[in-house]
Amino acid sequence: MSKQLYLSSSPHIHSGDTTSKVMRAVLYSLLPACAVAVYFFGPAALTVLLIATLGCLATEVVCQRLMGQPVTIADGSAAITGVLLALNLPPSSPWWLTLLGAVIAIAIGKQVYGGLGSNPFNPALVARVVLLISFPVQMTTWSSPTPFGSGLDLVTTATPLGEWKNAVMLTGQMPPELQSGMVDYFLGNMAGCIGEVSALALLLGAGYLFYKRILTWHIPATFVGTVVLFSSVFWLASPDKYPNPLFHLLTGGLVLGAFYMATDMVTTPVSTKGMLFFGVGCGVLTVLIRLFGGYPEGVSFAILLMNAATPLIDRYTRPKTFGTSGQGATS
Amino acid sequence: MAQHIGAPAVASVEVGQSVAKGQEIGSAKGFVSVPVHAPTSGEVVAVESRPHPWGTSLPAVVIKPDGEDRWTADLQPGDPSALSVDDIVEKVRLAGVVGMGGAAFPAHVKMSPPPEKKISTLIFNGVECEPYLTADHRMMLEEPERILQGVALLKYVFGADRVVIGIEANKPDAIALLEKECAGAPVEILPLQVKYPQGAEKQLIAAVTGREVPSGGLPMDVGVAVHNVSTAAAVADAVLFGRPLIERVCTVTGPAIREPKNLRIRIGTPLSHLVEVCGGLTEDPGKIVLGGPMMGFTQLGFDVPATRGTSGLLLLRDEDVDRQEEGPCIRCSRCVQACPMHLLPTTIAAYSRRDLLAEASEYCAMDCIECGSCSYVCPATIPLVQAIRYGKAAILAKKRNS
């Protein structure tokens, strides 16, 4: 035999699924949401998407060069962070804000911890929350969706959740018309972050990820389910004041959060049981923040808080080893 | 001479001696050991160390066949109705029968559980142990009588109440045939989910009985004994005809072989001959694997002999060899979901690689069955099972030294 023979320890075959293939599939799955964003918010959304994505890629290159590490932007993870960040920003976000977000996401959210796989918090959400706290005005200036062509200037408005919070603070009552636009909310015809408006587009993408077995039901189902159940309690107790579960589901960042942000593999538990705890925790915190917190939206904070709890959850939800009654070693 | 798990046999013939097929050429040493027999008649041309599939040179007896393939005269057929349990076990030991699934553990040891361990369920493994391999499937299709004779003998030996032949549901022909052959007999044919590693002993027991073999324990601890269907056939040969284990079925397959086949091979046949019989290679192989793709051993070449544990010879092309560079763990948890022992492979592997053996042990490293599923699914292509294997060896070494 003329050629080299490989000697190695088994196994000798591999599924062929690699990290970059997984990342690429996630990117594809975000395309419908990006398309809807551009449809409703026009060039403004496209600009935010481009700046955030390119900003994240550039930051990753700069960080890795500075640290003398191999540049790994080809794995696709920085691009995903960029797209997710963009989807979490308002369409009117100025270019410097978007770029700052990209730098924060990659440099502070990811690379300082050691890069891919080592960050405890979802990088895109770290950036969103830092921006939200540092630049509250720019981050909460919302635009009305204007399907292409209908007007060049974006009209400033409030998100449905924001409207509700203002009304309840002022009058203690919920304006009844707020709950009448569910179809628009589902399609994305409402004010909000670029990517969170259309539940339909997000679910399309998530369906693809389920099909590719990249997403499992555990976190999205428990997250959404908990929000529905928990918010129902308040709604049933006081329907004049609290919005119904469908409103919680379709407005704000719940769908984006539950299917894309809370399912980030790196920052969530590894065991099935742990994922269920994680989803429930996210759901409870989201409802509490939405109904009783200072901010109208609580998805980002809820996920980040649960990210912080992930090591603890992992510790207490270790799967029961086959043939043992508990988790401890017997030998 | 190293044909089984346990102490290798010791050569009992000399150079120049002529031997008959089935004649003992190596004698057992200790309880967990079995004798080795001449696979054909001929002349002993060397008794020396030769390359062995385990990767080193080990003691061997080299026989030049005379082409007559003449059986030894002292085969002792047995009448099952006249034999006691101890007689049967002794005949199995003398015939050198070992587990044919690939591990090659001496069968008589498994057939002699301590009296306080009552075996209530006897399971026959008709689940192909690994992808690519189809040797057990062919055995079930072509020799159901031999298998069922062995099943009856083993049922008698163990006094088991329940006898189950577990077969993966993707072999409906084997299931139908054995069901027909077993009609009226107290033997269940149980179709099982097609899911690697269904053929692993502990997983098979859980699938059939719902019982989990305790960590560090043996099947007998839950009242179960497991034998491969091909082992049952070998037991039948040994007891009914006095024939020693000198042949087995081996799957020769993979993208680099011209005509993949299941062959009935004599133990000791050089691999190069198996390749020849299968029409040769389509190209220079990238990897030569003895056994299956998930747990088999790579070989340096074709000049080693097939052993009693050689369930397959897998030839991969250069392009089939995975050379993806390892990336960081993205905590995707695929290894956790894949692990049949419900371990955290990524955690144990990380500890093992840093020589944090106490921690690896705490995460049940020793319960790993090394099926390779974690490495197979890992998108970052981290050598998980390889690292865990290292960790296990280091933990054992430390225990021995302390």
Interface residues (C-beta under 8 A of the other chain):
Chain A: M1 S2 K3 Q4 L5 Y6 L7 S8 S9 S10 P11 H12 I13 H14 S15 D17 T18 T19 K21 V22 T72 D75 S77 G115 L116 G117 S118 M265 V266 T267 T268 P269 V270 S271 T272 R318 P319 K320 T321 F322 G323 T324 Q327 G328 A329 T330 S331
Chain B: P131 K202 A206 E212 V213 P214 S215 G216 G217 D284 P285 G286 K287 I288 V289 G291 P293 M294 M295 G296 F297 T298 L300 G301 L314 L316 D318 D320 V321 D322 Q324 G327 P328 C329 I330 R331 C332 S333 V336 Q337 P340 M341 H342 L343 L344 T346 S361 E362 Y363 C364 A365 M366 D367 E370 G372 S375 Y376 V377 P379 A380 T381 P383 V385 Q386 R389
